Amino acid sequence: MTTATSTTRASRRLYLHVGLPKTGTTMLQELMWLHRDSLADGGLLYPGADPAAQHRAAMDVHAGRYRQWHEPGVVGSWSSLVERLRSWHGDAVFSTELLAPASPDEARQVREALHFAEIHVVCTVRDFARQVPSVWQENVKTRHTTSFDELLAALRSPELTDVSRGFWDFQDLPRVLRTWGTSLPPERVHVVTVPRRGGSTRVLWERFAAVLGVDARHLHTDVGRHNQSLGFAETELLRRVNVALGDDLDWPRYAEFVKDHVAATILARRQSPRLALPADAHDWVRRAATRFVGDITDSGYHVVGDLDDLLPEPPDPDAQPAEADQSRMLAAAVETIATLAKEEPRPPDEPPPPDEPRPGMAGVLDAVRRASDDSPPLNHARRLYRRMRPSRRA
């Protein structure tokens, strides 16, 4: 393991943490936000008025790429962030995985705006066999409708499709490193490896902090469990809800009700086996990971951790197979419908027209019901629950 040392020291450094998504970025960002006062006391700024400020700045500077996610507070947030960084006289870190898919022109736009500091690029990476299922799951939680089998088929195909392009935009590690590090000496491009499964979050935090020049030994890592994983049945149920919803909900409402409530609160609390790659995909994934490691080595980037962390281990016989489990989907659907039904207000005397989607949780509940129509067992469970539940007017 190497450490972040240098014989010369610029007066101020700006660390651009560009991803990759699903490599512990959320945890690292939560820790930097939690410890922002201690970091600032030590000369390192983690800017922003709230934890999402840096993500909004990325949406703003790359507005054409993230137009569908525009929310209140996005417009003007990039220029505000730049001014805050400019006025700070020490080191700073700008961390958002939304920077990962940037084109060379988009990356140059960011670097030129931040010309007043010595730029360092930081990229967190992990075992590619763990990455692929995690990316599919996260995509579904952001309303994608591609099935796991469809994603694997697209990634293994020599033809680039909309599905595979969307994946590689964020996950093509050599491309991301070249895009952001093309004008920098290799020692200013830092690759931080995520420990293998079972490794502590503290190891990743200390590796990352070492690049920033921070002694993290006295900074705790107790931020709870966020961005929790779902099993295959829960993710597949959510995917079918996405299909049923279509465009009935705009993004802010979807994020609040489906992503943050249905997925993160209801489905994530279920105890399900871990989703993993099917055994027949491991050879392909290992070849891709080996290519990534070779590119990092040949480029001379600064590595913190162990590149062997990026090479997939043999298939886990205890992992959940990537196939629909009707009994688990049935249980997940029943629990979701029951939970949402308990939260429903008494129906109004004048229901909305049948073609008009109901607002809020009512619309999500309608989508879960429509999704269950695709499966006879789920449809049966829905009817059974309706007969057995107490009357609201009792």
C-alpha positions in Angstrom: 0.0 0.0 0.0 1.3 3.4 -0.9 0.7 6.6 0.8 0.0 10.1 -0.4 3.4 11.8 -0.1 5.3 14.3 -2.3 8.6 16.0 -2.2 7.0 19.3 -3.3 3.8 20.9 -2.0 1.7 23.4 -3.9 0.2 26.2 -1.9 -3.3 24.9 -2.4 -4.7 21.7 -3.9 -8.1 20.8 -5.2 -9.1 17.1 -5.1 -11.7 16.1 -7.7 -13.3 12.9 -6.5 -15.0 11.8 -9.7 -16.4 8.4 -8.7 -16.8 5.7 -9.7 -20.4 5.2 -8.6 -21.0 2.2 -6.3 -17.5 2.3 -4.8 -18.2 3.7 -1.4 -18.7 7.3 -2.6 -21.9 7.9 -0.6 -20.1 6.8 2.6 -17.1 8.9 1.9 -19.2 12.0 1.2 -21.3 11.4 4.4 -18.1 11.2 6.4 -16.6 14.3 4.9 -19.8 16.2 5.6 -20.0 14.9 9.1 -16.4 15.9 9.8 -16.4 19.1 7.7 -15.6 21.3 10.7 -12.6 19.1 11.8 -11.4 19.0 8.2 -11.7 22.8 7.8 -9.7 23.2 11.1 -7.0 21.2 9.4 -7.0 23.3 6.3 -9.3 21.1 4.0 -12.6 22.5 2.8 -15.6 20.3 2.0 -17.8 23.0 0.5 -21.6 23.3 0.3 -24.5 24.4 2.4 -26.0 20.9 2.6 -24.9 17.4 1.7 -26.3 17.5 -1.8 -24.7 20.8 -2.8 -21.8 19.3 -4.7 -24.1 17.0 -6.7 -26.2 20.0 -7.7 -23.1 21.8 -8.8 -22.3 18.9 -11.1 -25.8 19.0 -12.5 -25.4 22.7 -13.1 -22.0 22.7 -14.8 -23.1 19.7 -17.0 -26.7 20.8 -17.4 -27.2 19.1 -20.8 -26.3 15.7 -19.3 -28.5 16.0 -16.2 -31.4 17.9 -17.5 -34.0 15.4 -16.3 -32.7 15.7 -12.7 -32.9 19.5 -12.5 -34.3 20.4 -9.1 -34.7 23.7 -7.2 -31.3 25.1 -6.3 -29.4 23.6 -9.3 -29.2 26.8 -11.5 -26.3 28.9 -10.3 -24.9 26.3 -7.9 -21.8 25.7 -9.9 -20.7 29.3 -10.0 -21.4 29.6 -6.2 -19.3 26.5 -5.5 -16.4 27.9 -7.7 -16.4 31.2 -5.8 -16.4 29.4 -2.4 -13.4 27.3 -3.5 -11.7 30.4 -4.9 -12.1 32.2 -1.6 -10.7 29.4 0.4 -6.9 29.6 0.9 -6.2 26.0 1.8 -6.9 22.6 0.2 -10.4 21.5 -0.8 -12.2 18.5 -2.1 -15.1 18.4 -4.7 -16.7 14.9 -4.6 -19.5 13.7 -6.8 -19.8 10.6 -8.9 -21.9 12.6 -11.4 -18.5 13.8 -12.8 -17.6 10.3 -13.9 -19.2 10.2 -17.4 -17.9 13.6 -18.4 -16.6 14.0 -21.9 -13.1 15.5 -22.5 -14.8 18.9 -23.2 -16.9 18.7 -20.0 -13.8 17.8 -18.0 -11.8 20.6 -19.5 -14.6 23.0 -18.6 -14.4 22.1 -14.9 -10.6 22.1 -14.8 -10.4 25.6 -16.5 -12.9 27.0 -14.0 -10.8 25.7 -11.1 -7.5 26.9 -12.6 -6.6 28.8 -9.4 -5.6 25.5 -7.6 -3.4 22.5 -8.3 -5.9 19.9 -9.4 -5.6 16.3 -8.3 -8.1 13.6 -9.6 -9.2 10.9 -7.2 -11.1 7.8 -8.3 -12.4 5.0 -6.0 -12.6 1.6 -7.7 -13.6 -1.9 -6.6 -13.9 -5.5 -7.7 -15.8 -5.5 -11.1 -17.7 -8.7 -10.2 -19.3 -6.8 -7.3 -19.7 -3.6 -9.4 -21.9 -5.0 -12.2 -24.8 -6.2 -9.9 -24.6 -3.1 -7.7 -24.9 -0.8 -10.8 -27.9 -2.7 -12.1 -29.6 -2.4 -8.7 -28.8 1.3 -8.4 -30.1 1.9 -11.9 -33.4 0.3 -11.0 -33.6 2.5 -7.9 -33.4 5.5 -10.3 -36.3 4.3 -12.4 -34.5 2.2 -15.1 -36.4 -0.7 -16.5 -33.6 -2.9 -17.9 -33.6 -6.4 -16.5 -30.4 -8.0 -15.1 -30.2 -10.5 -17.9 -30.7 -7.7 -20.5 -27.9 -5.7 -18.9 -25.5 -8.7 -18.9 -26.3 -9.5 -22.5 -25.7 -5.9 -23.5 -22.3 -5.7 -21.7 -21.1 -8.9 -23.3 -22.2 -7.9 -26.8 -19.5 -6.4 -29.1 -22.2 -3.9 -30.3 -22.7 -0.8 -28.2 -26.3 -0.2 -27.3 -28.2 2.4 -25.3 -28.0 0.0 -22.3 -24.3 -0.7 -22.5 -23.5 2.9 -23.3 -25.3 4.1 -20.2 -23.3 1.6 -18.1 -19.8 2.3 -19.6 -20.3 6.1 -19.4 -20.0 5.7 -15.6 -18.0 2.5 -15.3 -15.3 2.5 -18.0 -12.4 3.1 -15.6 -9.6 3.6 -18.1 -11.7 6.1 -20.0 -12.7 8.0 -16.8 -9.1 8.3 -15.7 -7.9 9.4 -19.1 -10.6 12.0 -19.4 -9.9 13.6 -16.1 -6.2 13.1 -15.9 -5.2 13.7 -19.5 -3.5 17.1 -18.7 -2.1 16.0 -15.4 1.1 14.2 -14.4 0.3 10.6 -13.4 1.3 11.2 -9.8 -1.7 13.6 -9.5 -4.2 10.9 -10.6 -5.0 8.8 -7.5 -6.6 5.4 -7.7 -8.1 4.3 -4.3 -9.1 0.6 -4.2 -12.1 -0.6 -2.2 -11.1 -3.5 0.1 -12.5 -6.9 -0.8 -15.8 -8.0 0.6 -15.6 -8.2 4.4 -13.1 -5.4 4.7 -14.0 -2.6 7.0 -15.3 0.8 5.9 -12.6 2.3 8.0 -9.9 0.9 5.6 -11.5 2.7 2.6 -11.9 5.9 4.6 -8.3 5.9 5.7 -7.0 5.1 2.2 -9.1 8.0 0.8 -8.2 10.4 3.6 -4.5 9.6 3.1 -4.7 11.0 -0.5 -6.3 14.2 0.9 -3.4 14.5 3.4 -5.8 13.9 6.3 -5.0 11.8 9.4 -8.3 9.9 9.7 -7.4 7.8 12.7 -9.3 10.1 15.1 -12.3 10.6 12.8 -15.0 8.0 13.4 -16.9 6.2 10.6 -20.2 5.8 12.3 -22.7 7.2 9.7 -25.2 4.4 9.8 -26.2 2.3 6.8 -27.3 4.3 3.8 -27.7 3.3 0.2 -28.5 -0.2 1.3 -28.5 -3.1 -1.0 -31.6 -5.1 -2.1 -31.8 -8.7 -3.0 -32.7 -9.8 -6.6 -36.4 -10.4 -5.8 -36.8 -6.9 -4.3 -34.9 -5.2 -7.2 -36.9 -7.1 -9.8 -40.1 -6.1 -8.1 -39.0 -2.5 -8.1 -38.1 -2.8 -11.8 -41.6 -4.0 -12.6 -43.0 -1.0 -10.6 -40.9 1.2 -12.8 -42.4 -0.4 -15.9 -45.9 0.1 -14.5 -45.3 3.7 -13.5 -44.0 4.8 -16.8 -43.8 8.5 -16.8 -46.6 9.1 -14.3 -44.3 10.5 -11.7 -41.8 13.3 -12.2 -38.3 12.8 -10.8 -38.6 14.6 -7.5 -41.7 12.7 -6.6 -40.2 9.4 -7.8 -37.1 10.0 -5.7 -39.0 10.8 -2.6 -41.6 8.1 -2.7 -40.1 5.2 -4.7 -36.4 5.5 -4.3 -36.2 6.9 -0.7 -39.3 5.3 0.7 -40.3 2.1 -1.1 -36.7 1.0 -1.9 -34.7 2.4 1.0 -37.3 2.1 3.8 -39.5 -0.9 2.9 -37.6 -3.2 0.6 -34.2 -2.6 2.1 -35.2 -3.8 5.5 -35.9 -7.2 4.1 -33.3 -9.9 4.8 -32.4 -11.3 1.3 -29.4 -13.1 -0.1 -26.9 -11.0 -1.8 -27.2 -10.6 -5.5 -24.2 -11.8 -7.5 -23.1 -12.5 -11.0 -24.1 -15.8 -12.6 -21.1 -18.2 -12.7 -21.0 -18.1 -16.5 -20.3 -14.3 -16.5 -17.2 -14.5 -14.3 -14.7 -15.2 -17.1 -15.8 -12.1 -19.0 -15.8 -9.9 -15.9 -12.3 -11.1 -14.9 -10.9 -10.2 -18.3 -12.4 -6.7 -18.0 -10.9 -6.3 -14.5 -7.5 -7.5 -15.7 -7.6 -4.9 -18.5 -8.4 -2.2 -15.9 -5.5 -3.2 -13.7 -3.1 -3.3 -16.7 -4.2 0.2 -17.8 -3.7 1.7 -14.3 -0.2 0.1 -14.0 0.9 1.2 -17.5 -0.3 4.7 -16.9 1.7 5.1 -13.7 -1.1 6.5 -11.6 -0.7 6.8 -7.9 -2.4 3.7 -6.3 -3.6 3.7 -2.7 -4.5 0.1 -1.7 -3.9 -3.1 -3.6 -4.7 -3.6 -7.3 -5.5 -7.2 -6.5 -8.6 -5.9 -4.7 -10.0 -5.2 -8.2 -9.7 -8.8 -9.5 -12.9 -10.9 -8.9 -12.8 -13.8 -6.6 -14.3 -17.1 -7.7 -18.1 -17.3 -7.8 -19.8 -17.4 -4.4 -21.9 -20.5 -4.1 -24.0 -18.9 -1.4 -24.9 -15.8 -3.5 -28.5 -15.4 -4.7 -28.9 -16.6 -8.3 -29.9 -14.0 -10.9 -33.3 -15.4 -11.6 -36.8 -14.4 -10.6 -37.8 -16.0 -7.2 -41.6 -15.8 -7.3 -42.0 -16.6 -3.6 -39.6 -13.8 -2.6 -41.3 -11.4 -5.0 -44.6 -12.4 -3.6 -43.5 -11.7 0.0 -41.9 -8.4 -1.0 -45.0 -7.2 -2.9 -47.4 -8.1 -0.1 -45.2 -6.3 2.5 -44.9 -3.2 0.2 -48.6 -3.1 -0.5 -49.5 -3.5 3.2 -47.1 -0.8 4.3 -48.3 1.7 1.7 -51.9 0.9 2.3 -51.5 1.7 6.0 -50.1 5.1 5.0 -52.9 5.9 2.6 -55.4 8.6 3.7 -59.1 7.8 3.5 -60.1 8.0 -0.2 -61.8 11.3 -1.2 -65.5 11.3 -2.0 -64.7 12.3 -5.5 -62.0 10.1 -6.9 -59.8 11.4 -9.7 -60.6 10.4 -13.3 -59.5 6.9 -14.1 -56.8 8.0 -16.5 -55.3 10.5 -14.2 -52.5 9.2 -12.0 -53.1 9.8 -8.3 -50.5 11.9 -6.4 -47.9 10.8 -3.9 -48.1 7.4 -2.2 -51.4 6.7 -3.9 -49.7 6.7 -7.3 -46.9 4.4 -6.1 -49.4 2.0 -4.6 -51.3 1.9 -7.9 -48.0 1.1 -9.6 -47.2 -1.8 -7.2 -50.7 -3.1 -7.9 -50.2 -2.8 -11.7 -46.8 -4.5 -11.4 -48.4 -7.5 -9.6 -50.7 -8.1 -12.6 -47.7 -9.4 -14.5 -47.4 -12.3 -12.0 -50.4 -14.6 -11.1 -49.0 -15.4 -7.6 -48.6 -11.7 -6.8 -52.0 -10.9 -8.2 -53.5 -13.6 -6.1 -51.8 -12.2 -3.0 -53.1 -8.8 -3.7 -56.7 -10.1 -3.9 -56.2 -12.1 -0.7 -54.8 -9.1 1.2 -57.8 -7.0 0.1 -60.2 -9.6 1.5 -58.4 -10.0 4.8 -57.5 -6.4 5.7 -59.8 -4.6 8.2 -62.3 -2.1 6.7 -61.1 1.5 6.9 -64.5 2.7 7.7 -65.0 0.3 10.7 
